[in-house]
Amino acid sequence: MESHRKKSVTLIELIIAIILVSVIILGINSIDIFSRYHLISSDRRAKLQNDLSYCLDHITKEASKAIGNEAIFTSGSVVLINPNTTLDIFTDANGNGMRDIAGSAPKDKWIRYWFDSANYQLKYYADCTDATTPSCAGTPEILTKKITAFIPSVDFVTNGNYIDVSITGRWNPASALSPDNPEITMQASVNLPSVSTH
């Protein structure tokens, strides 16, 4: 009588197979979690960069309409800066290429960018009074709600007719910086072609 050996899986082989399958499943899961985390972080960073880019584009477009002569009309007659808070710019609103006399119609006007640090907002006032210290009325346009720092600067003596603007934004500005709460700083130098500094 011949004995037939039955082929079967031993307990050791079964345990090794279960371990290998578990390692593969855990590895795939880890890669999935890792990639989703980086996808979310990259997406947030890109959206934040779009917000800040929009703000800088807006400032560049409006500030390029600035008009005046800092030497004739005194310092602060074209650009007024309250450090880390406001950027006021006297603009050629009617596009005639001349600085109009106060009270004449149509008249040039001041515009203002104001960093509301309590609400993390950068606000734009399109129509401010034509005065040495501009005052703005009306409802401002909120350019973004993710700003943590707004640093405009101007140095007509050293840099010529340029404004430098640095904006820092965070995905959730009320929370601390973390890998899932990215922060971005963007800078721009804005040319003021119709502003004379000599």
Secondary structure as GFF3:
##gff-version 3
##sequence-region A 1 198
A	DSSP	alpha_helix	11	63	.	.	.	ID=ss1
A	DSSP	beta_strand	67	69	.	.	.	ID=ss2
A	DSSP	beta_strand	79	82	.	.	.	ID=ss3
A	DSSP	beta_strand	86	91	.	.	.	ID=ss4
A	DSSP	beta_strand	109	116	.	.	.	ID=ss5
A	DSSP	beta_strand	121	128	.	.	.	ID=ss6
A	DSSP	beta_strand	141	144	.	.	.	ID=ss7
A	DSSP	beta_strand	147	154	.	.	.	ID=ss8
A	DSSP	alpha_helix	156	159	.	.	.	ID=ss9
A	DSSP	beta_strand	162	170	.	.	.	ID=ss10
A	DSSP	beta_strand	183	191	.	.	.	ID=ss11
A	DSSP	beta_strand	194	196	.	.	.	ID=ss12
###
